[in-house]
Amino acid sequence: MNEKIKTLQIIHLALCAGLIAAYFIIGEISVEKLKTIPSINSSSLLFAIIPFLAIILAHFLFKSQLKQVDPKLKLEDKLPFYQTASIIRWAILEGAAFIILILKPDFLIFGILLIIYLIFLRPTEEKITSDFLD
């Protein structure tokens, strides 16, 4: 069981590390860039909403995938379903962060917040157990 969780943690680490590296390389993160608050107008409103929509969509799809799993299965048998649901969740968040980075680099702070949220989604046995109980 721990090996399967470790595999999932390695996938999560790789996604986070790749996204962070992309933000440092492409985003050219600096303190000055992070201090400036981007102005939100009607044409850029969509880019301000993307992180929130991504979080809501990712959570909804994650929970809907977990609801399809037979509750009578042992936790170890539920892990492949959890892995699939987690990868879908992470892909949505990563995609939203990349959209912000590439299409609207002025909103870098929103992408960084998505990365921080993604880091907090690191899978542990306790989280997996509690996610199936919800």
N, CA, C and O atoms as CSV, one atom per row, in Angstrom:
chain,resi,resn,atom,element,x,y,z
A,1,MET,N,N,0.832,-1.198,0.000
A,1,MET,CA,C,0.000,0.000,0.000
A,1,MET,C,C,0.874,1.258,0.000
A,1,MET,O,O,0.627,2.196,-0.759
A,2,ASN,N,N,1.889,1.266,0.852
A,2,ASN,CA,C,2.763,2.443,0.919
A,2,ASN,C,C,3.490,2.690,-0.391
A,2,ASN,O,O,3.758,3.837,-0.748
A,3,GLU,N,N,3.812,1.614,-1.116
A,3,GLU,CA,C,4.474,1.779,-2.417
A,3,GLU,C,C,3.554,2.491,-3.403
A,3,GLU,O,O,4.003,3.349,-4.163
A,4,LYS,N,N,2.278,2.140,-3.395
A,4,LYS,CA,C,1.331,2.774,-4.305
A,4,LYS,C,C,1.144,4.248,-3.959
A,4,LYS,O,O,1.018,5.087,-4.851
A,5,ILE,N,N,1.127,4.560,-2.681
A,5,ILE,CA,C,1.004,5.954,-2.265
A,5,ILE,C,C,2.272,6.715,-2.633
A,5,ILE,O,O,2.203,7.866,-3.064
A,6,LYS,N,N,3.424,6.081,-2.467
A,6,LYS,CA,C,4.688,6.720,-2.851
A,6,LYS,C,C,4.720,7.029,-4.342
A,6,LYS,O,O,5.204,8.085,-4.750
A,7,THR,N,N,4.208,6.115,-5.150
A,7,THR,CA,C,4.138,6.355,-6.591
A,7,THR,C,C,3.287,7.584,-6.886
A,7,THR,O,O,3.660,8.427,-7.701
A,8,LEU,N,N,2.165,7.678,-6.230
A,8,LEU,CA,C,1.280,8.826,-6.410
A,8,LEU,C,C,1.955,10.113,-5.929
A,8,LEU,O,O,1.788,11.168,-6.541
A,9,GLN,N,N,2.706,10.028,-4.848
A,9,GLN,CA,C,3.428,11.195,-4.345
A,9,GLN,C,C,4.526,11.637,-5.313
A,9,GLN,O,O,4.779,12.832,-5.467
A,10,ILE,N,N,5.171,10.678,-5.960
A,10,ILE,CA,C,6.212,11.018,-6.942
A,10,ILE,C,C,5.598,11.707,-8.159
A,10,ILE,O,O,6.161,12.670,-8.679
A,11,ILE,N,N,4.457,11.219,-8.607
A,11,ILE,CA,C,3.755,11.869,-9.722
A,11,ILE,C,C,3.394,13.300,-9.335
A,11,ILE,O,O,3.581,14.230,-10.120
A,12,HIS,N,N,2.883,13.465,-8.133
A,12,HIS,CA,C,2.505,14.791,-7.638
A,12,HIS,C,C,3.727,15.701,-7.565
A,12,HIS,O,O,3.665,16.858,-7.982
A,13,LEU,N,N,4.824,15.193,-7.044
A,13,LEU,CA,C,6.053,15.977,-6.939
A,13,LEU,C,C,6.561,16.403,-8.313
A,13,LEU,O,O,7.001,17.539,-8.494
A,14,ALA,N,N,6.499,15.493,-9.276
A,14,ALA,CA,C,6.960,15.815,-10.630
A,14,ALA,C,C,6.101,16.913,-11.260
A,14,ALA,O,O,6.626,17.825,-11.899
A,15,LEU,N,N,4.796,16.825,-11.082
A,15,LEU,CA,C,3.909,17.863,-11.620
A,15,LEU,C,C,4.196,19.220,-10.980
A,15,LEU,O,O,4.285,20.235,-11.671
A,16,CYS,N,N,4.339,19.228,-9.669
A,16,CYS,CA,C,4.612,20.483,-8.960
A,16,CYS,C,C,5.967,21.054,-9.358
A,16,CYS,O,O,6.088,22.250,-9.620
A,17,ALA,N,N,6.982,20.203,-9.402
A,17,ALA,CA,C,8.328,20.662,-9.744
A,17,ALA,C,C,8.373,21.213,-11.167
A,17,ALA,O,O,8.994,22.248,-11.411
A,18,GLY,N,N,7.728,20.540,-12.095
A,18,GLY,CA,C,7.693,21.012,-13.476
A,18,GLY,C,C,6.985,22.343,-13.611
A,18,GLY,O,O,7.426,23.218,-14.356
A,19,LEU,N,N,5.903,22.494,-12.900
A,19,LEU,CA,C,5.151,23.745,-12.946
A,19,LEU,C,C,5.944,24.889,-12.315
A,19,LEU,O,O,5.961,26.003,-12.839
A,20,ILE,N,N,6.590,24.610,-11.202
A,20,ILE,CA,C,7.414,25.635,-10.548
A,20,ILE,C,C,8.579,26.033,-11.448
A,20,ILE,O,O,8.894,27.215,-11.586
A,21,ALA,N,N,9.213,25.040,-12.056
A,21,ALA,CA,C,10.332,25.330,-12.967
A,21,ALA,C,C,9.863,26.187,-14.152
A,21,ALA,O,O,10.551,27.123,-14.558
A,22,ALA,N,N,8.708,25.863,-14.689
A,22,ALA,CA,C,8.168,26.637,-15.814
A,22,ALA,C,C,7.894,28.076,-15.394
A,22,ALA,O,O,8.149,29.006,-16.160
A,23,TYR,N,N,7.382,28.263,-14.194
A,23,TYR,CA,C,7.111,29.620,-13.723
A,23,TYR,C,C,8.394,30.412,-13.533
A,23,TYR,O,O,8.432,31.610,-13.816
A,24,PHE,N,N,9.449,29.754,-13.056
A,24,PHE,CA,C,10.712,30.473,-12.885
A,24,PHE,C,C,11.374,30.769,-14.227
A,24,PHE,O,O,11.963,31.836,-14.402
A,25,ILE,N,N,11.283,29.841,-15.171
A,25,ILE,CA,C,11.945,30.027,-16.460
A,25,ILE,C,C,11.144,30.955,-17.370
A,25,ILE,O,O,11.668,31.953,-17.865
A,26,ILE,N,N,9.885,30.624,-17.586
A,26,ILE,CA,C,9.062,31.406,-18.517
A,26,ILE,C,C,8.533,32.683,-17.867
A,26,ILE,O,O,8.499,33.747,-18.486
A,27,GLY,N,N,8.120,32.553,-16.602
A,27,GLY,CA,C,7.492,33.689,-15.935
A,27,GLY,C,C,8.439,34.762,-15.462
A,27,GLY,O,O,8.017,35.879,-15.160
A,28,GLU,N,N,9.717,34.437,-15.395
A,28,GLU,CA,C,10.711,35.399,-14.918
A,28,GLU,C,C,10.223,36.083,-13.647
A,28,GLU,O,O,10.068,37.303,-13.597
A,29,ILE,N,N,9.985,35.272,-12.627
A,29,ILE,CA,C,9.436,35.767,-11.364
A,29,ILE,C,C,10.447,36.684,-10.678
A,29,ILE,O,O,11.625,36.354,-10.549
A,30,SER,N,N,9.960,37.833,-10.247
A,30,SER,CA,C,10.778,38.769,-9.484
A,30,SER,C,C,9.894,39.395,-8.412
A,30,SER,O,O,8.667,39.351,-8.501
A,31,VAL,N,N,10.519,39.968,-7.415
A,31,VAL,CA,C,9.775,40.604,-6.330
A,31,VAL,C,C,8.946,41.769,-6.867
A,31,VAL,O,O,7.822,41.997,-6.420
A,32,GLU,N,N,9.503,42.497,-7.820
A,32,GLU,CA,C,8.779,43.630,-8.394
A,32,GLU,C,C,7.503,43.177,-9.096
A,32,GLU,O,O,6.463,43.828,-8.997
A,33,LYS,N,N,7.597,42.044,-9.813
A,33,LYS,CA,C,6.418,41.526,-10.509
A,33,LYS,C,C,5.351,41.092,-9.519
A,33,LYS,O,O,4.159,41.279,-9.762
A,34,LEU,N,N,5.778,40.510,-8.399
A,34,LEU,CA,C,4.820,40.013,-7.414
A,34,LEU,C,C,4.204,41.140,-6.593
A,34,LEU,O,O,3.102,40.988,-6.065
A,35,LYS,N,N,4.895,42.259,-6.480
A,35,LYS,CA,C,4.362,43.398,-5.726
A,35,LYS,C,C,3.269,44.133,-6.474
A,35,LYS,O,O,2.357,44.694,-5.867
A,36,THR,N,N,3.361,44.128,-7.790
A,36,THR,CA,C,2.368,44.869,-8.567
A,36,THR,C,C,1.089,44.054,-8.699
A,36,THR,O,O,1.109,42.882,-9.076
A,37,ILE,N,N,0.009,44.690,-8.386
A,37,ILE,CA,C,-1.302,44.051,-8.507
A,37,ILE,C,C,-1.833,44.368,-9.901
A,37,ILE,O,O,-1.939,45.535,-10.278
A,38,PRO,N,N,-2.166,43.329,-10.664
A,38,PRO,CA,C,-2.629,43.589,-12.030
A,38,PRO,C,C,-3.992,44.275,-12.028
A,38,PRO,O,O,-4.843,43.993,-11.185
A,39,SER,N,N,-4.177,45.164,-12.970
A,39,SER,CA,C,-5.477,45.816,-13.088
A,39,SER,C,C,-6.424,44.877,-13.839
A,39,SER,O,O,-6.084,44.304,-14.874
A,40,ILE,N,N,-7.587,44.749,-13.288
A,40,ILE,CA,C,-8.579,43.859,-13.877
A,40,ILE,C,C,-9.624,44.704,-14.584
A,40,ILE,O,O,-10.333,45.497,-13.963
A,41,ASN,N,N,-9.706,44.518,-15.903
A,41,ASN,CA,C,-10.735,45.195,-16.674
A,41,ASN,C,C,-11.603,44.135,-17.346
A,41,ASN,O,O,-11.428,42.940,-17.109
A,42,SER,N,N,-12.518,44.566,-18.165
A,42,SER,CA,C,-13.463,43.623,-18.764
A,42,SER,C,C,-12.778,42.597,-19.671
A,42,SER,O,O,-13.246,41.463,-19.779
A,43,SER,N,N,-11.690,42.976,-20.313
A,43,SER,CA,C,-11.019,42.035,-21.211
A,43,SER,C,C,-10.145,41.023,-20.454
A,43,SER,O,O,-9.844,39.950,-20.977
A,44,SER,N,N,-9.747,41.362,-19.242
A,44,SER,CA,C,-8.895,40.439,-18.486
A,44,SER,C,C,-9.634,39.769,-17.335
A,44,SER,O,O,-9.033,39.023,-16.562
A,45,LEU,N,N,-10.907,40.025,-17.218
A,45,LEU,CA,C,-11.693,39.435,-16.128
A,45,LEU,C,C,-11.672,37.910,-16.177
A,45,LEU,O,O,-11.614,37.253,-15.138
A,46,LEU,N,N,-11.719,37.356,-17.371
A,46,LEU,CA,C,-11.709,35.897,-17.518
A,46,LEU,C,C,-10.459,35.285,-16.895
A,46,LEU,O,O,-10.534,34.231,-16.264
A,47,PHE,N,N,-9.318,35.936,-17.065
A,47,PHE,CA,C,-8.072,35.401,-16.531
A,47,PHE,C,C,-8.020,35.490,-15.009
A,47,PHE,O,O,-7.293,34.729,-14.371
A,48,ALA,N,N,-8.779,36.404,-14.426
A,48,ALA,CA,C,-8.859,36.491,-12.974
A,48,ALA,C,C,-9.781,35.410,-12.410
A,48,ALA,O,O,-9.630,34.989,-11.263
A,49,ILE,N,N,-10.731,34.968,-13.226
A,49,ILE,CA,C,-11.694,33.971,-12.779
A,49,ILE,C,C,-11.187,32.545,-13.002
A,49,ILE,O,O,-11.640,31.620,-12.328
A,50,ILE,N,N,-10.262,32.356,-13.928
A,50,ILE,CA,C,-9.762,31.019,-14.274
A,50,ILE,C,C,-9.329,30.204,-13.055
A,50,ILE,O,O,-9.711,29.037,-12.961
A,51,PRO,N,N,-8.554,30.754,-12.116
A,51,PRO,CA,C,-8.139,29.926,-10.978
A,51,PRO,C,C,-9.307,29.406,-10.153
A,51,PRO,O,O,-9.298,28.256,-9.713
A,52,PHE,N,N,-10.303,30.243,-9.945
A,52,PHE,CA,C,-11.451,29.830,-9.150
A,52,PHE,C,C,-12.283,28.778,-9.875
A,52,PHE,O,O,-12.747,27.813,-9.267
A,53,LEU,N,N,-12.464,28.969,-11.169
A,53,LEU,CA,C,-13.182,27.968,-11.954
A,53,LEU,C,C,-12.426,26.645,-11.985
A,53,LEU,O,O,-13.034,25.577,-11.922
A,54,ALA,N,N,-11.108,26.716,-12.083
A,54,ALA,CA,C,-10.285,25.505,-12.115
A,54,ALA,C,C,-10.399,24.745,-10.796
A,54,ALA,O,O,-10.528,23.521,-10.796
A,55,ILE,N,N,-10.353,25.455,-9.684
A,55,ILE,CA,C,-10.454,24.804,-8.378
A,55,ILE,C,C,-11.816,24.144,-8.215
A,55,ILE,O,O,-11.906,23.009,-7.747
A,56,ILE,N,N,-12.864,24.844,-8.596
A,56,ILE,CA,C,-14.222,24.292,-8.467
A,56,ILE,C,C,-14.406,23.088,-9.376
A,56,ILE,O,O,-14.927,22.061,-8.941
A,57,LEU,N,N,-13.984,23.198,-10.635
A,57,LEU,CA,C,-14.115,22.089,-11.581
A,57,LEU,C,C,-13.282,20.886,-11.139
A,57,LEU,O,O,-13.753,19.750,-11.186
A,58,ALA,N,N,-12.050,21.139,-10.711
A,58,ALA,CA,C,-11.172,20.046,-10.278
A,58,ALA,C,C,-11.767,19.317,-9.077
A,58,ALA,O,O,-11.754,18.088,-9.023
A,59,HIS,N,N,-12.286,20.072,-8.119
A,59,HIS,CA,C,-12.890,19.449,-6.932
A,59,HIS,C,C,-14.141,18.657,-7.299
A,59,HIS,O,O,-14.354,17.553,-6.799
A,60,PHE,N,N,-14.958,19.223,-8.168
A,60,PHE,CA,C,-16.183,18.536,-8.584
A,60,PHE,C,C,-15.869,17.215,-9.293
A,60,PHE,O,O,-16.452,16.181,-8.966
A,61,LEU,N,N,-14.956,17.250,-10.255
A,61,LEU,CA,C,-14.608,16.025,-10.982
A,61,LEU,C,C,-13.934,14.998,-10.084
A,61,LEU,O,O,-14.168,13.798,-10.225
A,62,PHE,N,N,-13.100,15.464,-9.162
A,62,PHE,CA,C,-12.432,14.575,-8.216
A,62,PHE,C,C,-13.460,13.837,-7.369
A,62,PHE,O,O,-13.408,12.614,-7.240
A,63,LYS,N,N,-14.389,14.583,-6.797
A,63,LYS,CA,C,-15.416,13.967,-5.941
A,63,LYS,C,C,-16.345,13.052,-6.741
A,63,LYS,O,O,-16.752,12.001,-6.245
A,64,SER,N,N,-16.681,13.437,-7.964
A,64,SER,CA,C,-17.566,12.590,-8.767
A,64,SER,C,C,-16.879,11.282,-9.146
A,64,SER,O,O,-17.536,10.246,-9.238
A,65,GLN,N,N,-15.563,11.317,-9.368
A,65,GLN,CA,C,-14.821,10.081,-9.645
A,65,GLN,C,C,-14.806,9.174,-8.415
A,65,GLN,O,O,-14.950,7.957,-8.534
A,66,LEU,N,N,-14.632,9.765,-7.246
A,66,LEU,CA,C,-14.579,8.954,-6.021
A,66,LEU,C,C,-15.937,8.368,-5.656
A,66,LEU,O,O,-16.006,7.295,-5.057
A,67,LYS,N,N,-17.012,9.058,-6.009
A,67,LYS,CA,C,-18.350,8.548,-5.712
A,67,LYS,C,C,-18.681,7.297,-6.511
A,67,LYS,O,O,-19.537,6.512,-6.106
A,68,GLN,N,N,-18.012,7.105,-7.638
A,68,GLN,CA,C,-18.272,5.938,-8.482
A,68,GLN,C,C,-17.638,4.667,-7.928
A,68,GLN,O,O,-17.953,3.570,-8.389
A,69,VAL,N,N,-16.752,4.798,-6.950
A,69,VAL,CA,C,-16.044,3.647,-6.397
A,69,VAL,C,C,-16.952,2.925,-5.411
A,69,VAL,O,O,-17.657,3.554,-4.622
A,70,ASP,N,N,-16.927,1.609,-5.467
A,70,ASP,CA,C,-17.709,0.783,-4.560
A,70,ASP,C,C,-17.182,0.965,-3.135
A,70,ASP,O,O,-16.010,0.688,-2.878
A,71,PRO,N,N,-18.022,1.424,-2.208
A,71,PRO,CA,C,-17.553,1.675,-0.846
A,71,PRO,C,C,-17.170,0.397,-0.089
A,71,PRO,O,O,-16.508,0.467,0.947
A,72,LYS,N,N,-17.578,-0.757,-0.596
A,72,LYS,CA,C,-17.272,-2.026,0.086
A,72,LYS,C,C,-15.843,-2.494,-0.158
A,72,LYS,O,O,-15.353,-3.384,0.537
A,73,LEU,N,N,-15.171,-1.896,-1.145
A,73,LEU,CA,C,-13.791,-2.287,-1.442
A,73,LEU,C,C,-12.852,-1.843,-0.330
A,73,LEU,O,O,-13.106,-0.869,0.378
A,74,LYS,N,N,-11.759,-2.590,-0.202
A,74,LYS,CA,C,-10.722,-2.185,0.744
A,74,LYS,C,C,-10.029,-0.946,0.200
A,74,LYS,O,O,-10.086,-0.659,-0.996
A,75,LEU,N,N,-9.376,-0.221,1.095
A,75,LEU,CA,C,-8.701,1.012,0.694
A,75,LEU,C,C,-7.651,0.744,-0.375
A,75,LEU,O,O,-7.482,1.546,-1.294
A,76,GLU,N,N,-6.955,-0.361,-0.264
A,76,GLU,CA,C,-5.921,-0.699,-1.242
A,76,GLU,C,C,-6.517,-0.915,-2.633
A,76,GLU,O,O,-5.888,-0.577,-3.635
A,77,ASP,N,N,-7.722,-1.473,-2.699
A,77,ASP,CA,C,-8.383,-1.695,-3.989
A,77,ASP,C,C,-8.960,-0.397,-4.573
A,77,ASP,O,O,-9.212,-0.307,-5.774
A,78,LYS,N,N,-9.161,0.591,-3.718
A,78,LYS,CA,C,-9.685,1.877,-4.173
A,78,LYS,C,C,-8.587,2.789,-4.711
A,78,LYS,O,O,-8.876,3.782,-5.379
A,79,LEU,N,N,-7.331,2.457,-4.425
A,79,LEU,CA,C,-6.223,3.344,-4.801
A,79,LEU,C,C,-6.115,3.644,-6.292
A,79,LEU,O,O,-5.841,4.792,-6.640
A,80,PRO,N,N,-6.314,2.675,-7.199
A,80,PRO,CA,C,-6.244,3.029,-8.626
A,80,PRO,C,C,-7.286,4.091,-9.024
A,80,PRO,O,O,-7.013,4.952,-9.859
A,81,PHE,N,N,-8.457,4.019,-8.428
A,81,PHE,CA,C,-9.494,5.010,-8.709
A,81,PHE,C,C,-9.085,6.372,-8.151
A,81,PHE,O,O,-9.300,7.410,-8.777
A,82,TYR,N,N,-8.496,6.342,-6.969
A,82,TYR,CA,C,-8.031,7.581,-6.351
A,82,TYR,C,C,-6.917,8.208,-7.185
A,82,TYR,O,O,-6.859,9.427,-7.347
A,83,GLN,N,N,-6.040,7.367,-7.707
A,83,GLN,CA,C,-4.943,7.866,-8.530
A,83,GLN,C,C,-5.479,8.546,-9.788
A,83,GLN,O,O,-5.015,9.626,-10.156
A,84,THR,N,N,-6.435,7.929,-10.435
A,84,THR,CA,C,-7.042,8.515,-11.630
A,84,THR,C,C,-7.719,9.841,-11.299
A,84,THR,O,O,-7.542,10.829,-12.011
A,85,ALA,N,N,-8.489,9.858,-10.221
A,85,ALA,CA,C,-9.188,11.080,-9.828
A,85,ALA,C,C,-8.194,12.186,-9.475
A,85,ALA,O,O,-8.414,13.351,-9.806
A,86,SER,N,N,-7.116,11.825,-8.812
A,86,SER,CA,C,-6.106,12.817,-8.433
A,86,SER,C,C,-5.409,13.393,-9.651
A,86,SER,O,O,-5.184,14.601,-9.726
A,87,ILE,N,N,-5.068,12.547,-10.595
A,87,ILE,CA,C,-4.393,13.024,-11.801
A,87,ILE,C,C,-5.297,13.956,-12.598
A,87,ILE,O,O,-4.824,14.951,-13.148
A,88,ILE,N,N,-6.574,13.653,-12.666
A,88,ILE,CA,C,-7.528,14.546,-13.340
A,88,ILE,C,C,-7.557,15.893,-12.622
A,88,ILE,O,O,-7.520,16.944,-13.262
A,89,ARG,N,N,-7.624,15.859,-11.314
A,89,ARG,CA,C,-7.665,17.079,-10.506
A,89,ARG,C,C,-6.404,17.920,-10.718
A,89,ARG,O,O,-6.480,19.127,-10.946
A,90,TRP,N,N,-5.259,17.270,-10.639
A,90,TRP,CA,C,-3.992,17.985,-10.794
A,90,TRP,C,C,-3.827,18.536,-12.201
A,90,TRP,O,O,-3.284,19.625,-12.385
A,91,ALA,N,N,-4.294,17.786,-13.195
A,91,ALA,CA,C,-4.159,18.237,-14.591
A,91,ALA,C,C,-4.964,19.511,-14.837
A,91,ALA,O,O,-4.514,20.403,-15.556
A,92,ILE,N,N,-6.134,19.593,-14.251
A,92,ILE,CA,C,-6.961,20.787,-14.413
A,92,ILE,C,C,-6.277,21.993,-13.775
A,92,ILE,O,O,-6.239,23.075,-14.361
A,93,LEU,N,N,-5.744,21.802,-12.584
A,93,LEU,CA,C,-5.067,22.898,-11.898
A,93,LEU,C,C,-3.788,23.306,-12.623
A,93,LEU,O,O,-3.484,24.493,-12.746
A,94,GLU,N,N,-3.045,22.317,-13.098
A,94,GLU,CA,C,-1.819,22.602,-13.835
A,94,GLU,C,C,-2.131,23.312,-15.151
A,94,GLU,O,O,-1.434,24.251,-15.535
A,95,GLY,N,N,-3.163,22.867,-15.829
A,95,GLY,CA,C,-3.563,23.505,-17.079
A,95,GLY,C,C,-3.957,24.950,-16.871
A,95,GLY,O,O,-3.593,25.816,-17.666
A,96,ALA,N,N,-4.699,25.218,-15.810
A,96,ALA,CA,C,-5.101,26.600,-15.517
A,96,ALA,C,C,-3.882,27.465,-15.211
A,96,ALA,O,O,-3.811,28.617,-15.639
A,97,ALA,N,N,-2.925,26.910,-14.471
A,97,ALA,CA,C,-1.709,27.665,-14.160
A,97,ALA,C,C,-0.914,27.964,-15.426
A,97,ALA,O,O,-0.370,29.058,-15.574
A,98,PHE,N,N,-0.845,26.995,-16.341
A,98,PHE,CA,C,-0.130,27.223,-17.601
A,98,PHE,C,C,-0.862,28.221,-18.496
A,98,PHE,O,O,-0.221,29.014,-19.185
A,99,ILE,N,N,-2.183,28.193,-18.494
A,99,ILE,CA,C,-2.952,29.161,-19.280
A,99,ILE,C,C,-2.644,30.571,-18.806
A,99,ILE,O,O,-2.435,31.477,-19.614
A,100,ILE,N,N,-2.617,30.750,-17.493
A,100,ILE,CA,C,-2.306,32.066,-16.948
A,100,ILE,C,C,-0.881,32.465,-17.299
A,100,ILE,O,O,-0.635,33.604,-17.694
A,101,LEU,N,N,0.052,31.543,-17.159
A,101,LEU,CA,C,1.461,31.842,-17.432
A,101,LEU,C,C,1.686,32.242,-18.883
A,101,LEU,O,O,2.428,33.182,-19.168
A,102,ILE,N,N,1.052,31.534,-19.787
A,102,ILE,CA,C,1.316,31.763,-21.210
A,102,ILE,C,C,0.465,32.892,-21.787
A,102,ILE,O,O,0.974,33.727,-22.535
A,103,LEU,N,N,-0.814,32.926,-21.450
A,103,LEU,CA,C,-1.702,33.905,-22.077
A,103,LEU,C,C,-1.762,35.247,-21.350
A,103,LEU,O,O,-1.976,36.281,-21.981
A,104,LYS,N,N,-1.579,35.239,-20.044
A,104,LYS,CA,C,-1.687,36.498,-19.291
A,104,LYS,C,C,-0.659,36.519,-18.157
A,104,LYS,O,O,-1.020,36.376,-16.988
A,105,PRO,N,N,0.615,36.696,-18.499
A,105,PRO,CA,C,1.667,36.676,-17.476
A,105,PRO,C,C,1.562,37.807,-16.453
A,105,PRO,O,O,2.237,37.769,-15.425
A,106,ASP,N,N,0.730,38.805,-16.720
A,106,ASP,CA,C,0.517,39.859,-15.729
A,106,ASP,C,C,-0.150,39.300,-14.471
A,106,ASP,O,O,0.012,39.844,-13.378
A,107,PHE,N,N,-0.891,38.222,-14.635
A,107,PHE,CA,C,-1.628,37.623,-13.527
A,107,PHE,C,C,-0.847,36.469,-12.896
A,107,PHE,O,O,-1.434,35.488,-12.439
A,108,LEU,N,N,0.444,36.592,-12.876
A,108,LEU,CA,C,1.329,35.553,-12.356
A,108,LEU,C,C,0.966,35.140,-10.931
A,108,LEU,O,O,1.100,33.970,-10.572
A,109,ILE,N,N,0.518,36.073,-10.135
A,109,ILE,CA,C,0.194,35.789,-8.737
A,109,ILE,C,C,-0.931,34.762,-8.629
A,109,ILE,O,O,-0.929,33.943,-7.710
A,110,PHE,N,N,-1.897,34.794,-9.561
A,110,PHE,CA,C,-2.987,33.818,-9.540
A,110,PHE,C,C,-2.461,32.424,-9.849
A,110,PHE,O,O,-2.907,31.439,-9.261
A,111,GLY,N,N,-1.517,32.346,-10.769
A,111,GLY,CA,C,-0.891,31.065,-11.084
A,111,GLY,C,C,-0.098,30.530,-9.914
A,111,GLY,O,O,-0.104,29.327,-9.652
A,112,ILE,N,N,0.580,31.409,-9.215
A,112,ILE,CA,C,1.343,30.996,-8.040
A,112,ILE,C,C,0.408,30.473,-6.951
A,112,ILE,O,O,0.728,29.500,-6.267
A,113,LEU,N,N,-0.732,31.112,-6.794
A,113,LEU,CA,C,-1.719,30.617,-5.823
A,113,LEU,C,C,-2.225,29.231,-6.205
A,113,LEU,O,O,-2.449,28.390,-5.335
A,114,LEU,N,N,-2.405,28.992,-7.499
A,114,LEU,CA,C,-2.793,27.653,-7.950
A,114,LEU,C,C,-1.703,26.633,-7.633
A,114,LEU,O,O,-1.999,25.508,-7.232
A,115,ILE,N,N,-0.456,27.022,-7.813
A,115,ILE,CA,C,0.654,26.113,-7.504
A,115,ILE,C,C,0.677,25.796,-6.010
A,115,ILE,O,O,0.878,24.644,-5.624
A,116,ILE,N,N,0.475,26.793,-5.183
A,116,ILE,CA,C,0.452,26.566,-3.732
A,116,ILE,C,C,-0.678,25.621,-3.364
A,116,ILE,O,O,-0.494,24.715,-2.551
A,117,TYR,N,N,-1.840,25.827,-3.955
A,117,TYR,CA,C,-2.970,24.921,-3.707
A,117,TYR,C,C,-2.631,23.506,-4.164
A,117,TYR,O,O,-2.944,22.537,-3.472
A,118,LEU,N,N,-2.000,23.386,-5.314
A,118,LEU,CA,C,-1.607,22.081,-5.837
A,118,LEU,C,C,-0.626,21.392,-4.897
A,118,LEU,O,O,-0.710,20.180,-4.695
A,119,ILE,N,N,0.291,22.142,-4.328
A,119,ILE,CA,C,1.257,21.566,-3.389
A,119,ILE,C,C,0.539,21.027,-2.154
A,119,ILE,O,O,0.912,19.976,-1.632
A,120,PHE,N,N,-0.480,21.730,-1.685
A,120,PHE,CA,C,-1.216,21.273,-0.508
A,120,PHE,C,C,-2.075,20.034,-0.785
A,120,PHE,O,O,-2.581,19.416,0.151
A,121,LEU,N,N,-2.240,19.672,-2.032
A,121,LEU,CA,C,-3.018,18.476,-2.380
A,121,LEU,C,C,-2.166,17.209,-2.371
A,121,LEU,O,O,-2.603,16.172,-2.870
A,122,ARG,N,N,-0.965,17.273,-1.815
A,122,ARG,CA,C,-0.062,16.118,-1.757
A,122,ARG,C,C,-0.784,14.933,-1.111
A,122,ARG,O,O,-1.334,15.061,-0.017
A,123,PRO,N,N,-0.781,13.790,-1.781
A,123,PRO,CA,C,-1.510,12.640,-1.254
A,123,PRO,C,C,-0.786,11.983,-0.073
A,123,PRO,O,O,0.416,11.723,-0.126
A,124,THR,N,N,-1.534,11.730,0.968
A,124,THR,CA,C,-1.056,10.949,2.107
A,124,THR,C,C,-2.129,9.908,2.430
A,124,THR,O,O,-3.262,10.003,1.958
A,125,GLU,N,N,-1.770,8.943,3.216
A,125,GLU,CA,C,-2.738,7.894,3.548
A,125,GLU,C,C,-3.935,8.474,4.290
A,125,GLU,O,O,-5.068,8.042,4.077
A,126,GLU,N,N,-3.691,9.445,5.157
A,126,GLU,CA,C,-4.789,10.068,5.910
A,126,GLU,C,C,-5.744,10.822,4.982
A,126,GLU,O,O,-6.963,10.745,5.135
A,127,LYS,N,N,-5.172,11.551,4.018
A,127,LYS,CA,C,-6.017,12.284,3.075
A,127,LYS,C,C,-6.824,11.335,2.208
A,127,LYS,O,O,-7.998,11.576,1.930
A,128,ILE,N,N,-6.189,10.260,1.784
A,128,ILE,CA,C,-6.894,9.292,0.932
A,128,ILE,C,C,-8.066,8.693,1.695
A,128,ILE,O,O,-9.170,8.580,1.163
A,129,THR,N,N,-7.823,8.311,2.936
A,129,THR,CA,C,-8.881,7.734,3.754
A,129,THR,C,C,-10.010,8.749,3.963
A,129,THR,O,O,-11.184,8.406,3.827
A,130,SER,N,N,-9.662,9.973,4.287
A,130,SER,CA,C,-10.709,10.975,4.541
A,130,SER,C,C,-11.456,11.346,3.261
A,130,SER,O,O,-12.648,11.646,3.316
A,131,ASP,N,N,-10.785,11.332,2.122
A,131,ASP,CA,C,-11.471,11.638,0.860
A,131,ASP,C,C,-12.521,10.583,0.523
A,131,ASP,O,O,-13.557,10.905,-0.059
A,132,PHE,N,N,-12.268,9.350,0.879
A,132,PHE,CA,C,-13.255,8.307,0.597
A,132,PHE,C,C,-14.396,8.328,1.621
A,132,PHE,O,O,-15.473,7.797,1.350
A,133,LEU,N,N,-14.177,8.925,2.777
A,133,LEU,CA,C,-15.235,8.998,3.781
A,133,LEU,C,C,-16.191,10.143,3.517
A,133,LEU,O,O,-17.342,10.098,3.951
A,134,ASP,N,N,-15.733,11.172,2.810
A,134,ASP,CA,C,-16.593,12.346,2.541
A,134,ASP,C,C,-17.706,12.016,1.623
A,134,ASP,O,O,-18.515,12.884,1.296
